[in-house]
């Protein structure tokens, strides 16, 4: 038994060992490797049994079976022949690039970079997942131009280092200014690289470089959005879009492009005006709106196209601030008095003239400081020297028109329209103003005295005429008294006549009124009497009809009751016999009428011999009366029955 027991134990133990150590057994005897689904296997070969043992000089990744780090990785699956004494397998998770990120790659092995380059060009290697193809197709060491987008990759980290960085985001109303770190040197005289096509907004670095892209600042910009830009290749600076407000145009000064043909004409000798896309001032300005302009290669000068007001006055300037450095003009008159005056100049620059203004002056501030300020200031200084202060004040309107004409003719030479020239406050010297004020007061006092003298003379004439008028008033009053008395008398007569006529008319009216009232009252009485008679007649008819209907109903009731009683009596007589029925009805009447059949004192002959005879007689008499009464009752009943039938 013991031998049999040991014979079963050995196979069982071996089976258990195989179950628990099958991976180890398969790994030792068959070189089995199982790579999980979410990992890759990085292979290191320890030695070579047959063939070349060492890697080429300068290489760290083996592509031809040499000993060392192997370019070929193991994808998820089952592999045999990877003996534990010859191969070392390290499992590594997939390389995952999250959303919103990109992967930058640095190759540790490959061909050396060309002189002058800082990035290795892209080679066909399945997004760096095929390390062997990368090395065999000429992949170079160092930073790579290509990037990997968000996703999962089987990348050999023995060859590549991966760095995560954010995608490039350009917000709304912004412009991305691009500077590249790789490419051809800029051409002589250029400050930015020309626009290159088909590189998908600098996201395809190799296409940009293969098409002759330049190193440095680029003319092309990128707009709002998300981009897969390699920060080892591009540097992005964000600026706001150029905004041209309403009422303005933008004159573009380009610092890049070919030298274009001058379009300004022979008479314009203050700079070149060229077509769009060339270097210089563009002949066509841009209107109101937002534009993605690279401020490092272009400059936009705003030129107002509405009427522009400039003020020569202390502490007074418009919102455009072009007149912030202008001040009140101080002039000296012919008689040697200095005084100040404020001036406002309204100008207008047509849209088609804006490029010429910028080409001549560079900007609007230079136009104000170099032309408008000296022209207007000198004109009013010269004008004041030809007149004294009082005359200058008195001829303000004429001088304003003269200034407008003169300044208009001057500004036309600078492609600017002068709309109007306005003279504001004029402030003469204080001493002169005091003299003028005293003189004016004296003149006013003289006029006041003369006016008062005329007033006194007028008052005297008024008094005289007033006295005459007062006397005339009394005469008129007397004459009017006579007329009034006559009018009063006539009025009294007419009033008496009117009163008499009024009394007569009132009497007639009263008589007519009483007559109408009497007639109305009589008619009212007649109508009321007629209505009352009709009412009584109707009531009588209704009462008679009620009585007739009630009598008929009562008669019918009595007749019905009589017939019923007669039928009842007839049936009773037939059933009981005449005498029995008569006796029954007599007894019912005696009972219902409480008739005393027996007297309270009985008459009998038994107890009293003396009165016995009398009692007997009385009893007989009483019996006869009862029978007689019954007969009468039956007769009455039969009569009623006959009547009812």
VOGU-3710 file (C-alpha; in Angstrom, 3 decimals, decimal comma):
1> xxxxxxxxxx> 0,000/0,000/0,000  2,793/2,413/0,848  4,435/1,942/-2,557  1,182/2,598/-4,349  0,673/5,781/-2,346  4,084/7,143/-3,289  3,477/6,287/-6,926  0,418/8,598/-7,062  2,101/11,424/-5,157  4,906/12,090/-7,606
11> xxxxxxxxxx> 2,702/12,813/-10,669  0,370/14,906/-8,537  3,202/17,043/-7,214  4,607/17,452/-10,695  1,205/18,548/-12,005  0,825/21,092/-9,233  4,311/22,429/-9,875  3,531/22,762/-13,565  0,315/24,642/-12,758  1,953/27,109/-10,383
21> xxxxxxxxxx> 5,248/27,520/-12,202  4,193/27,108/-15,799  5,334/30,618/-16,747  8,722/30,021/-15,222  9,009/26,596/-16,875  7,935/27,966/-20,264  10,262/30,938/-19,852  13,223/28,657/-19,036  12,660/25,871/-21,503  10,866/27,603/-24,396
31> xxxxxxxxxx> 11,839/31,264/-24,014  8,153/32,268/-23,710  7,246/35,959/-23,305  3,656/37,164/-22,923  3,228/40,927/-23,464  0,014/42,343/-21,882  -2,539/44,205/-23,982  -1,726/47,655/-22,532  2,073/47,427/-22,650  5,012/46,942/-25,008
41> xxxxxxxxxx> 8,204/44,997/-24,436  11,575/46,782/-24,558  14,197/44,213/-25,522  17,811/44,172/-24,419  20,011/41,505/-26,011  22,799/40,387/-23,690  25,008/38,571/-26,227  25,029/37,158/-29,725  25,610/33,444/-30,316  26,317/33,739/-34,030
51> xxxxxxxxxx> 27,089/36,891/-35,955  28,240/40,439/-35,204  28,528/41,094/-31,514  29,245/44,822/-31,180  27,233/47,884/-32,324  28,728/50,285/-34,871  30,697/53,145/-33,355  28,506/55,908/-31,990  25,301/53,846/-32,031  23,331/52,753/-28,964
61> xxxxxxxxxx> 20,367/50,988/-30,582  20,784/47,716/-32,455  18,969/47,232/-35,744  20,753/44,140/-37,109  20,687/41,741/-34,179  23,735/43,152/-32,372  23,967/42,941/-28,613  22,461/45,862/-26,691  19,204/47,811/-26,767  17,059/46,553/-29,624
71> xxxxxxxxxx> 15,190/48,918/-31,930  12,373/46,450/-32,429  9,869/46,361/-29,552  7,445/43,587/-28,677  3,806/44,428/-29,298  1,105/42,811/-27,096  1,104/39,050/-27,747  3,001/35,762/-27,154  6,629/35,277/-28,208  8,967/32,241/-28,059
81> xxxxxxxxxx> 12,732/32,004/-28,198  13,397/34,956/-25,906  15,620/32,900/-23,574  16,084/34,375/-20,172  19,875/34,016/-20,322  20,073/35,902/-23,643  17,271/38,523/-23,514  16,030/40,984/-20,909  12,449/42,170/-21,452  11,074/45,284/-19,733
91> xxxxxxxxxx> 7,361/45,991/-19,960  6,379/49,611/-20,494  2,901/51,252/-20,771  1,823/52,831/-24,032  2,818/56,455/-24,497  -0,398/58,487/-24,077  -0,690/62,092/-25,281  -3,702/63,724/-23,528  -6,175/66,005/-25,256  -4,888/69,558/-25,461
101> xxxxxxxxxx> -1,257/68,418/-25,438  1,320/67,461/-28,040  4,366/65,236/-27,766  7,853/66,526/-28,612  10,477/63,902/-29,367  14,210/63,812/-28,760  16,061/60,950/-30,494  19,010/59,476/-28,581  20,415/57,682/-31,616  20,663/58,239/-35,332
111> xxxxxxxxxx> 22,737/60,197/-37,827  24,385/63,370/-36,640  22,531/66,665/-37,449  23,773/68,731/-40,373  25,870/71,742/-39,493  23,715/74,798/-38,826  20,549/72,876/-38,127  18,926/72,516/-34,745  16,068/70,138/-35,647  16,104/66,733/-37,320
121> xxxxxxxxxx> 13,894/66,320/-40,364  10,964/63,936/-40,399  11,446/60,372/-41,709  8,933/57,614/-42,391  8,639/55,698/-39,116  4,915/55,347/-38,293  4,804/58,358/-35,949  8,041/57,177/-34,226  6,476/53,805/-33,358  8,876/51,940/-35,687
131> xxxxxxxxxx> 12,304/52,679/-34,199  14,057/50,349/-36,658  12,546/52,206/-39,646  13,523/55,523/-38,073  17,174/54,522/-37,867  17,313/52,748/-41,232  15,541/55,626/-43,067  18,090/58,180/-41,953  16,591/59,511/-38,761  18,873/61,921/-36,972
141> xxxxxxxxxx> 19,759/62,506/-33,386  18,356/65,362/-31,358  15,114/67,267/-31,398  12,684/66,327/-34,118  10,619/68,637/-36,317  7,667/66,230/-36,232  5,383/65,982/-33,219  2,799/63,431/-32,122  -0,787/64,479/-31,633  -3,102/63,340/-28,789
151> xxxxxxxxxx> -3,518/59,564/-28,713  -1,788/56,306/-27,612  1,517/55,195/-29,172  3,929/52,208/-28,938  7,147/54,192/-28,738  10,537/52,745/-27,831  11,658/54,941/-24,964  15,164/53,442/-25,205  15,483/55,513/-28,387  13,119/58,459/-27,856
161> xxxxxxxxxx> 12,534/60,844/-24,984  9,063/62,379/-25,005  8,177/65,809/-23,649  4,564/66,946/-23,293  3,616/70,530/-23,974  0,389/72,477/-24,461  -1,208/73,147/-27,802  -0,954/76,753/-28,996  -4,172/78,694/-28,377  -4,879/82,015/-30,100
171> xxxxxxxxxx> -7,874/83,807/-28,495  -10,495/85,821/-30,353  -9,526/89,289/-31,621  -5,870/88,338/-31,376  -3,113/87,631/-33,907  -0,235/85,194/-33,529  3,123/86,604/-34,653  5,424/83,761/-35,710  9,214/83,595/-35,421  10,837/80,394/-36,675
181> xxxxxxxxxx> 14,055/78,896/-35,273  14,947/76,924/-38,395  15,062/77,647/-42,109  16,980/79,541/-44,754  18,643/82,850/-43,847  16,647/85,997/-44,700  17,436/87,704/-47,972  19,474/90,873/-48,061  17,418/93,891/-47,008  14,476/91,865/-45,691
191> xxxxxxxxxx> 13,314/91,843/-42,068  10,836/88,953/-42,309  10,455/85,730/-44,216  8,176/85,665/-47,232  4,878/83,823/-47,117  5,271/80,082/-47,792  2,315/77,965/-48,901  1,038/74,501/-47,938  2,520/74,166/-44,451  -0,836/74,304/-42,622
201> xxxxxxxxxx> -0,124/77,407/-40,532  3,404/76,294/-39,531  2,086/72,965/-38,203  3,862/70,990/-40,950  7,440/72,017/-40,258  9,047/69,804/-42,901  6,828/71,150/-45,700  7,673/74,700/-44,623  11,412/73,942/-44,705  11,283/71,909/-47,919
211> xxxxxxxxxx> 9,449/74,778/-49,678  12,200/77,234/-48,797  10,866/78,711/-45,577  12,983/81,361/-43,893  14,358/81,561/-40,403  13,252/84,428/-38,172  10,240/86,760/-38,161  7,505/85,734/-40,594  5,173/87,884/-42,632  2,381/85,342/-42,246
221> xxxxxxxxxx> 0,357/85,383/-39,027  -2,077/82,905/-37,466  -5,559/83,788/-36,295  -7,794/82,614/-33,439  -7,804/78,842/-32,946  -5,839/75,837/-31,642  -2,616/74,745/-33,342  -0,143/71,829/-33,139  2,935/74,059/-33,195  6,347/72,705/-32,291
231> xxxxxxxxxx> 7,769/75,162/-29,745  11,286/74,009/-30,681  10,577/75,395/-34,154  8,204/78,346/-33,659  7,974/81,143/-31,163  4,476/82,690/-30,971  3,692/86,185/-29,735  0,069/87,278/-29,426  -1,028/90,854/-30,196  -4,434/92,448/-30,579
241> xxxxxxxxxx> -5,986/92,899/-33,983  -5,578/96,325/-35,547  -8,880/98,195/-35,242  -9,844/101,074/-37,527  -12,667/103,024/-35,830  -15,595/104,529/-37,689  -14,771/107,936/-39,139  -11,153/106,949/-39,846  -9,097/105,123/-42,444  -5,845/103,288/-41,926
251> xxxxxxxxxx> -2,871/104,118/-44,092  -0,494/101,146/-44,187  3,255/101,605/-44,184  4,854/98,281/-45,138  8,456/97,476/-44,239  8,571/94,296/-46,323  8,038/93,425/-49,966  9,570/94,415/-53,251  10,231/98,010/-54,128  7,134/99,048/-56,041
261> xxxxxxxxxx> 6,420/101,716/-58,627  5,685/105,186/-57,222  2,023/106,043/-57,835  2,057/109,537/-56,309  2,771/111,365/-59,564  5,423/113,773/-60,724  4,166/116,728/-58,653  4,344/114,843/-55,372  7,946/114,837/-54,166  7,545/113,837/-50,543
271> xxxxxxxxxx> 7,743/110,026/-50,641  6,720/106,928/-52,531  3,158/105,670/-52,655  3,011/102,088/-53,920  0,540/99,319/-54,640  -0,619/96,882/-51,978  1,998/94,190/-51,203  5,026/96,378/-51,891  7,365/98,177/-49,558  6,313/101,739/-48,739
281> xxxxxxxxxx> 3,058/103,655/-48,200  0,167/101,782/-49,771  -1,979/103,833/-52,131  -5,185/102,170/-50,956  -6,099/102,826/-47,292  -8,197/100,370/-45,290  -11,624/101,289/-43,947  -13,201/100,804/-40,508  -12,912/97,265/-39,123  -10,487/94,810/-37,519
291> xxxxxxxxxx> -7,442/93,505/-39,379  -4,863/90,767/-38,592  -1,809/92,931/-39,201  1,721/92,025/-38,127  2,896/95,185/-36,350  6,571/94,200/-36,799  6,377/94,419/-40,570  3,574/96,951/-41,067  2,522/100,173/-39,417  -1,005/101,553/-39,618
301> xxxxxxxxxx> -1,506/105,311/-39,261  -5,043/106,431/-38,429  -6,333/109,382/-40,433  -9,699/110,977/-39,501  -12,002/111,336/-42,481  -14,659/113,386/-40,643  -14,332/117,087/-39,884  -11,494/117,551/-37,392  -11,578/120,445/-34,890  -8,301/121,823/-33,514
311> xxxxxxxxxx> -8,353/124,377/-30,684  -5,727/126,998/-29,925  -6,887/127,564/-26,334  -5,591/126,910/-22,821  -6,909/123,734/-21,149  -9,161/122,895/-24,046  -8,614/119,986/-26,429  -10,715/117,498/-28,352  -10,940/113,748/-27,716  -8,468/112,975/-30,527
321> xxxxxxxxxx> -5,767/114,834/-28,491  -4,083/116,147/-31,645  -4,398/119,673/-30,219  -3,194/118,880/-26,703  0,042/120,861/-27,312  -1,738/123,896/-28,821  -2,370/126,970/-26,670  -3,973/130,399/-26,841  -2,283/132,659/-29,433  -0,633/135,816/-28,032
331> xxxxxxxxxx> -0,353/138,710/-30,541  0,738/142,368/-30,402  -1,296/145,169/-31,954  -0,083/148,088/-34,038  -0,314/150,430/-31,022  1,880/148,085/-28,981  -0,701/146,303/-26,815  -0,265/142,524/-26,377  -3,479/140,505/-26,166  -4,664/136,877/-26,379
341> xxxxxxxxxx> -7,171/135,269/-28,681  -8,570/131,741/-28,968  -8,869/130,151/-32,418  -10,562/126,961/-33,651  -9,643/125,464/-37,011  -11,842/122,843/-38,730  -10,118/120,667/-41,330  -11,058/117,647/-43,448  -8,806/115,058/-45,080  -10,469/113,125/-47,947
351> xxxxxxxxxx> -9,965/109,366/-47,958  -8,081/109,371/-51,244  -5,698/112,067/-49,920  -4,879/110,240/-46,670  -1,882/108,267/-48,116  -0,327/111,498/-49,402  -0,692/113,180/-46,012  1,016/110,244/-44,288  3,690/109,992/-46,977  4,432/113,718/-46,514
361> xxxxxxxxxx> 4,260/114,009/-42,716  4,416/110,464/-41,353  1,466/110,935/-38,995  -1,262/113,389/-38,027  0,680/114,878/-35,120  3,407/116,025/-37,510  0,763/117,609/-39,763  -0,494/119,681/-36,832  2,916/120,665/-35,497  4,633/121,263/-38,848
371> xxxxxxxxxx> 1,854/122,965/-40,818  -1,258/123,981/-38,918  0,355/125,399/-35,785  2,863/127,750/-37,553  0,442/128,691/-40,344  -2,421/129,788/-38,095  -0,238/131,338/-35,387  1,786/133,446/-37,815  -1,281/134,585/-39,726  -2,959/136,086/-36,656
381> xxxxxxxxxx> 0,276/137,617/-35,382  0,818/139,338/-38,725  -2,822/140,393/-38,910  -2,730/141,969/-35,430  0,354/144,082/-36,264  -1,599/145,885/-38,989  -4,302/147,169/-36,634  -4,781/148,614/-33,172  -6,680/146,656/-30,543  -9,940/148,579/-30,834
391> xxxxxxxxxx> -10,025/148,232/-34,606  -9,173/144,511/-34,339  -12,086/143,982/-31,988  -14,426/145,932/-34,238  -13,505/144,010/-37,403  -13,612/140,488/-35,951  -16,052/139,091/-38,544  -14,007/140,398/-41,494  -10,749/139,093/-40,032  -12,272/135,660/-39,444
401> xxxxxxxxxx> -13,315/135,416/-43,115  -9,889/136,645/-44,238  -8,192/134,013/-42,035  -10,372/131,258/-43,507  -9,470/132,230/-47,087  -5,746/132,476/-46,347  -5,516/129,192/-44,408  -7,577/127,336/-47,040  -5,145/128,336/-49,776  -2,177/127,217/-47,663
411> xxxxxxxxxx> -3,622/123,823/-46,623  -4,567/122,923/-50,190  -0,865/122,560/-50,888  -0,705/119,825/-48,225  -3,755/117,844/-49,496  -5,899/119,085/-46,592  -9,244/120,910/-46,880  -9,826/123,885/-44,542  -13,527/123,837/-43,645  -13,691/126,932/-41,412
421> xxxxxxxxxx> -11,639/129,196/-39,159  -13,305/130,542/-36,017  -12,047/133,294/-33,696  -13,063/132,646/-30,113  -12,465/134,837/-27,053  -10,327/137,975/-27,555  -8,758/139,233/-24,316  -7,314/142,809/-24,648  -4,872/144,252/-22,019  -6,465/145,074/-18,673
431> xxxxxxxxxx> -5,309/148,749/-18,704  -6,795/149,275/-22,145  -9,980/147,609/-21,077  -10,242/149,981/-18,065  -9,800/153,018/-20,324  -12,408/151,723/-22,737  -14,728/150,963/-19,866  -14,399/154,487/-18,371  -14,971/156,034/-21,762  -17,998/153,913/-22,338
441> xxxxxxxxxx> -19,376/154,801/-18,889  -18,950/158,521/-19,601  -20,720/158,180/-22,904  -23,505/156,282/-21,262  -23,845/158,932/-18,497  -24,071/161,687/-21,111  -26,795/159,824/-22,871  -28,508/159,293/-19,518  -28,474/163,057/-18,715  -29,828/163,995/-22,139
451> xxxxxxxxxx> -32,519/161,407/-21,747  -33,518/162,789/-18,323  -33,704/166,376/-19,768  -35,989/165,224/-22,528  -38,040/163,425/-19,924  -38,521/166,652/-17,894  -39,628/168,602/-20,967  -42,014/165,876/-21,838  -43,350/165,893/-18,262  -44,086/169,685/-18,433
461> xxxxxxxxxx> -46,003/169,279/-21,653  -47,834/166,391/-20,076  -48,891/168,500/-17,041  -50,293/171,232/-19,284  -52,223/168,847/-21,404  -53,398/167,103/-18,241  -54,934/170,344/-16,874  -56,731/171,045/-20,157  -57,910/167,491/-20,173  -59,240/167,797/-16,604
471> xxxxxxxxxx> -61,376/170,917/-17,533  -62,583/169,228/-20,630  -63,631/166,331/-18,431  -66,033/168,528/-16,384  -67,667/169,932/-19,554  -68,092/166,513/-20,943  -69,476/165,367/-17,618  -72,210/168,081/-17,607  -73,216/167,318/-21,184  -73,364/163,683/-20,382
481> xxxxxxxxxx> -75,563/164,412/-17,297  -78,291/165,945/-19,495  -78,139/163,049/-21,882  -78,231/160,599/-19,000  -81,346/162,282/-17,437  -83,168/162,111/-20,745  -82,200/158,517/-21,121  -83,380/157,732/-17,577  -86,824/159,322/-18,240  -87,224/157,388/-21,467
491> xxxxxxxxxx> -86,213/154,284/-19,636  -88,852/154,885/-16,910  -91,635/155,253/-19,502  -90,496/152,180/-21,319  -90,217/150,306/-18,029  -93,856/151,212/-17,035  -95,120/150,141/-20,439  -93,158/146,961/-20,144  -94,515/146,287/-16,636  -98,143/146,723/-17,840
501> xxxxxxxxxx> -97,573/144,413/-20,763  -95,898/141,971/-18,425  -98,917/141,925/-16,016  -101,345/141,410/-18,883  -99,304/138,611/-20,332  -98,908/136,992/-16,922  -102,716/137,080/-16,340  -103,392/135,499/-19,733  -100,786/132,890/-19,063  -102,217/132,107/-15,619
511> xxxxxxxxxx> -105,758/131,718/-17,042  -104,519/129,402/-19,754  -102,555/127,448/-17,169  -105,589/126,992/-14,866  -107,776/125,977/-17,789  -105,272/123,371/-18,872  -104,929/122,103/-15,306  -108,751/121,753/-14,928  -109,036/119,931/-18,245  -106,228/117,613/-17,278
521> xxxxxxxxxx> -107,697/116,938/-13,842  -111,154/116,112/-15,331  -109,618/113,783/-17,852  -107,638/112,153/-15,089  -110,812/111,626/-12,951  -112,745/110,192/-15,893  -109,947/107,758/-16,732  -109,581/106,695/-13,082  -113,375/106,082/-12,770  -113,419/104,090/-15,971
531> xxxxxxxxxx> -110,509/101,984/-14,809  -112,150/101,408/-11,401  -115,469/100,321/-13,048  -113,618/97,931/-15,304  -111,762/96,586/-12,263  -115,056/96,000/-10,296  -116,670/94,368/-13,297  -113,779/92,015/-13,747  -113,719/91,182/-10,028  -117,502/90,488/-10,039
541> xxxxxxxxxx> -117,198/88,219/-13,043  -114,341/86,364/-11,422  -116,270/86,001/-8,104  -119,441/84,771/-9,840  -117,451/82,259/-11,844  -115,739/81,119/-8,641  -119,117/80,669/-6,838  -120,617/78,804/-9,809  -117,664/76,473/-10,015  -117,643/75,934/-6,247
551> xxxxxxxxxx> -121,468/75,197/-6,142  -121,253/72,749/-8,998  -118,375/70,979/-7,330  -120,211/70,826/-3,978  -123,425/69,522/-5,617  -121,499/66,846/-7,431  -119,851/65,924/-4,122  -123,188/65,650/-2,247  -124,743/63,649/-5,100  -121,841/61,231/-5,098
561> xxxxxxxxxx> -122,044/60,798/-1,307  -125,848/60,250/-1,433  -125,569/57,656/-4,132  -122,907/55,879/-2,164  -124,979/55,898/1,070  -128,125/54,736/-0,715  -126,270/51,866/-2,308  -124,830/51,023/1,087  -128,267/51,121/2,816  -129,813/49,028/0,062
571> xxxxxxxxxx> -127,184/46,340/0,366  -127,462/46,402/4,202  -131,287/46,019/4,121  -130,980/43,144/1,678  -128,370/41,477/3,861  -129,951/42,080/7,334  -133,595/42,492/6,655  -135,694/45,620/7,115  -136,379/45,370/10,853  -132,898/44,329/11,819
581> xxxxxxxxxx> -131,323/47,114/9,821  -133,784/49,606/11,366  -132,945/48,493/14,877  -129,205/48,659/14,063  -129,388/52,241/12,808  -131,517/53,199/15,847  -128,878/51,835/18,138  -126,101/53,635/16,193  -127,971/56,961/16,431  -128,649/56,416/20,159
591> xxxxxxxxxx> -124,936/55,712/20,625  -123,694/58,604/18,495  -126,199/61,163/19,965  -125,899/59,965/23,570  -129,694/59,392/23,854  -130,693/58,168/27,332  -132,888/55,171/26,796  -133,241/54,452/30,454  -134,312/57,357/32,654  -132,258/58,338/35,593
601> xxxxxxxxxx> -135,198/57,174/37,778  -136,672/53,952/36,599  -140,393/53,479/36,711  -141,358/50,042/37,787  -144,085/48,344/39,761  -142,030/45,816/41,580  -140,634/47,649/44,438  -143,373/50,041/45,158  -146,916/48,838/45,082  -148,258/52,299/45,185
611> xxxxxxxxxx> -146,447/53,480/42,095  -146,303/50,244/40,178  -149,186/50,998/37,855  -147,829/54,399/36,932  -144,353/53,011/36,206  -145,826/50,460/33,892  -147,695/53,096/31,940  -144,656/55,285/31,555  -142,598/52,379/30,291  -145,149/51,577/27,620
621> xxxxxxxxxx> -145,327/55,191/26,558  -141,572/55,364/26,223  -141,417/52,243/24,095  -143,991/53,617/21,667  -142,016/56,820/21,268  -138,877/54,859/20,459  -140,607/52,772/17,827  -142,176/55,875/16,294  -138,845/57,552/16,105  -137,314/54,513/14,383
631> xxxxxxxxxx> -140,076/54,500/11,783  -139,492/58,203/11,054  -135,791/57,569/10,727  -136,287/54,772/8,194  -138,674/56,934/6,175  -136,219/59,796/6,037  -133,466/57,469/4,959  -135,505/56,002/2,138  -136,505/59,491/0,968  -132,876/60,551/0,800
641> xxxxx> -132,071/57,412/-1,078  -134,814/58,096/-3,618  -133,660/61,694/-4,021  -130,092/60,645/-4,568  -131,040/58,064/-7,122
//
